[in-house]
Amino acid sequence: VTGVTLSSTSADIIFATISCTAGEAIRLRVTAKIPFILNSGSFPQVTFTLSNVTGGADLDSSFHWDKDMGGSGMTGISTLQTELIVTTAGTTIQFKVRGIASDAGVAGPMWGGILVSYCTLLVEVIKT
């Protein structure tokens, strides 16, 4: 991710696809970390949602709110996480994170040396 603009329109930020081939149940832990910065404005807020695209379900979400901080804007790191079990062999699942903000901002690499980081989406397979 090289920087996704956050606005009043929900935008996809990162996604991952996993294909399950084992015949046994597979337990997954999905973790997303999204550094973000919002421009200063009246009550800037941002929401990030982790979803299972294949199943059509939202798995976790975060809401960050702060009133105008004297023109300094708002920065933070949103962390989303969920665990789920896949039982059908050959199942392909796609996860994605989308973001929506009340004021313009950026998700991804931060400018000004505040948060030099990237959006990540980690899918772990856990032994059951």
Phi, psi and chi 1 to 4 in degrees:
 res  aa     phi    psi   chi1   chi2   chi3   chi4
   1 VAL       -  128.2  175.5      -      -      -
   2 THR  -105.2   10.5   57.3      -      -      -
   3 GLY   119.0  108.0      -      -      -      -
   4 VAL  -104.0  127.5  176.3      -      -      -
   5 THR   -71.6  131.3  -60.8      -      -      -
   6 LEU   -97.9  131.3  -59.2  175.9      -      -
   7 SER  -146.3 -164.3   65.8      -      -      -
   8 SER   -77.0   -2.7   57.5      -      -      -
   9 THR  -104.1  128.2  -58.1      -      -      -
  10 SER   -61.4  130.9 -177.2      -      -      -
  11 ALA  -125.0  136.7      -      -      -      -
  12 ASP   -68.8  137.1  -67.1  -11.1      -      -
  13 ILE  -110.7  -54.9  -63.0  172.3      -      -
  14 ILE  -143.8  156.0   46.2  176.5      -      -
  15 PHE  -149.4  158.1   66.5   90.2      -      -
  16 ALA  -144.2  145.8      -      -      -      -
  17 THR  -121.2  134.1  -58.4      -      -      -
  18 ILE  -128.4  136.4 -176.0  168.0      -      -
  19 SER  -113.1  125.0 -178.7      -      -      -
  20 CYS   -98.3  120.8  -56.9      -      -      -
  21 THR  -113.0  -13.9   56.5      -      -      -
  22 ALA   -70.3  152.2      -      -      -      -
  23 GLY   -85.3   -2.9      -      -      -      -
  24 GLU  -104.7  167.0  -60.0  176.2   -4.9      -
  25 ALA   -64.6  138.9      -      -      -      -
  26 ILE  -118.7  128.5  -61.9  174.9      -      -
  27 ARG  -101.1  129.9 -174.4  174.4  170.5 -163.4
  28 LEU  -119.5  143.7  -57.0  172.3      -      -
  29 ARG  -117.4  123.9  178.0 -174.9  -65.0  124.1
  30 VAL  -113.6  124.5 -176.5      -      -      -
  31 THR  -126.8  130.9  -54.5      -      -      -
  32 ALA  -121.6  136.9      -      -      -      -
  33 LYS  -127.0  125.2  -70.9 -172.0  178.3 -179.9
  34 ILE  -127.9  103.8  -51.0  101.0      -      -
  35 PRO   -72.3  143.0   23.2  -28.1      -      -
  36 PHE  -147.2  160.2   66.2   90.2      -      -
  37 ILE  -141.4  136.9 -172.9  163.6      -      -
  38 LEU  -116.0  143.7  -78.2  176.5      -      -
  39 ASN   -69.0  156.7  -65.7  -26.1      -      -
  40 SER   -69.6  143.2 -161.6      -      -      -
  41 GLY  -175.4 -174.3      -      -      -      -
  42 SER   -79.3  114.3  -61.9      -      -      -
  43 PHE    51.4   61.3  -52.9  107.6      -      -
  44 PRO   -65.2  138.5   23.7  -32.3      -      -
  45 GLN  -146.0  152.8   58.7 -169.8    8.7      -
  46 VAL  -144.6  143.2   62.1      -      -      -
  47 THR  -126.3  135.2  -60.2      -      -      -
  48 PHE  -119.5  141.4  -64.3  100.9      -      -
  49 THR  -131.7  129.4  -56.3      -      -      -
  50 LEU   -96.6  127.0  171.5   65.9      -      -
  51 SER  -133.2  156.9   64.2      -      -      -
  52 ASN   -95.8  102.4  177.2  -16.8      -      -
  53 VAL   -61.9  -42.4  179.5      -      -      -
  54 THR   -63.6  -46.2  -51.0      -      -      -
  55 GLY   -85.3  -13.1      -      -      -      -
  56 GLY    74.5   20.5      -      -      -      -
  57 ALA  -115.0  141.6      -      -      -      -
  58 ASP   -80.7  131.1  -70.8  -17.9      -      -
  59 LEU  -101.3  -34.1  -56.2  172.1      -      -
  60 ASP  -160.5  154.4 -166.1   18.1      -      -
  61 SER  -150.1  161.4   63.5      -      -      -
  62 SER  -136.8  151.0   63.5      -      -      -
  63 PHE  -131.0  124.6  177.1   77.5      -      -
  64 HIS  -119.8  126.1  -52.4  -88.7      -      -
  65 TRP  -134.4  140.1  173.6   87.5      -      -
  66 ASP  -157.6  138.0 -156.6  -15.3      -      -
  67 LYS   -75.0  170.5   63.7 -179.5 -176.7  176.0
  68 ASP   -52.2  122.7 -174.5   -2.1      -      -
  69 MET   -97.9   53.6  -62.7  171.4   57.6      -
  70 GLY    62.3   33.4      -      -      -      -
  71 GLY    86.2    3.2      -      -      -      -
  72 SER   -91.0   -7.6   60.4      -      -      -
  73 GLY    75.2 -168.9      -      -      -      -
  74 MET  -137.2  132.4 -179.1  173.2   77.7      -
  75 THR  -124.8  158.0   62.8      -      -      -
  76 GLY  -178.5  178.8      -      -      -      -
  77 ILE  -129.8  121.0  -61.1  177.6      -      -
  78 SER   -92.5  129.8 -179.9      -      -      -
  79 THR  -119.2  123.6  -58.5      -      -      -
  80 LEU  -118.6  143.8  -52.8  173.7      -      -
  81 GLN  -154.0  146.5 -172.5  174.1   75.5      -
  82 THR  -155.0  161.5 -169.2      -      -      -
  83 GLU  -126.8  143.9  -69.1 -173.5    8.4      -
  84 LEU  -150.5  162.7   66.9  157.7      -      -
  85 ILE  -117.8  131.3  -63.4  174.8      -      -
  86 VAL  -108.7  128.1  178.1      -      -      -
  87 THR  -111.7  -15.0   57.4      -      -      -
  88 THR   -99.0  123.3  -54.2      -      -      -
  89 ALA   -64.8  145.2      -      -      -      -
  90 GLY    82.8    3.3      -      -      -      -
  91 THR   -74.5  134.7  -61.4      -      -      -
  92 THR  -112.3  128.7  -62.2      -      -      -
  93 ILE  -122.3  137.3  -54.0  173.6      -      -
  94 GLN  -118.2  129.6 -174.7  179.2   75.6      -
  95 PHE  -108.9  148.4  -56.4   98.4      -      -
  96 LYS  -147.3  158.8   76.1  172.7  179.3  178.9
  97 VAL  -118.3  132.4  174.2      -      -      -
  98 ARG  -122.9  154.9   63.7 -176.2 -172.5  -86.9
  99 GLY  -133.7  149.5      -      -      -      -
 100 ILE  -143.4  139.0 -172.5  169.2      -      -
 101 ALA  -134.5  153.8      -      -      -      -
 102 SER   -80.7  -31.1   59.7      -      -      -
 103 ASP  -122.3  151.9  -66.9  -28.1      -      -
 104 ALA   -58.9  149.3      -      -      -      -
 105 GLY  -169.2 -166.5      -      -      -      -
 106 VAL  -137.3  140.3  173.7      -      -      -
 107 ALA  -115.3  130.2      -      -      -      -
 108 GLY   128.8 -147.2      -      -      -      -
 109 PRO   -58.3  135.9  -22.9   33.5      -      -
 110 MET   -97.8  147.2  -60.7  -65.0  107.7      -
 111 TRP   -94.4  168.2   45.1  -94.9      -      -
 112 GLY    74.9    8.1      -      -      -      -
 113 GLY    70.5   14.0      -      -      -      -
 114 ILE   -75.0  -53.7  -60.9  170.6      -      -
 115 LEU  -135.6   93.1  -65.5  169.9      -      -
 116 VAL   -88.0   89.1 -177.0      -      -      -
 117 SER  -155.6 -179.5 -172.7      -      -      -
 118 TYR  -134.4  160.0  -64.5   88.0      -      -
 119 CYS   -69.0  138.8  -59.4      -      -      -
 120 THR  -133.8  148.9   59.1      -      -      -
 121 LEU  -135.9  111.6 -160.1  158.0      -      -
 122 LEU  -108.2  126.6  175.1   65.9      -      -
 123 VAL  -111.7  116.5  179.4      -      -      -
 124 GLU  -110.4  140.5  -59.1  170.0   88.3      -
 125 VAL   -97.3  125.1  176.8      -      -      -
 126 ILE  -108.5  134.1  -54.6  168.4      -      -
 127 LYS   -65.6  138.7  -79.2 -169.6  172.4 -176.9
 128 THR  -112.0      -   56.5      -      -      -
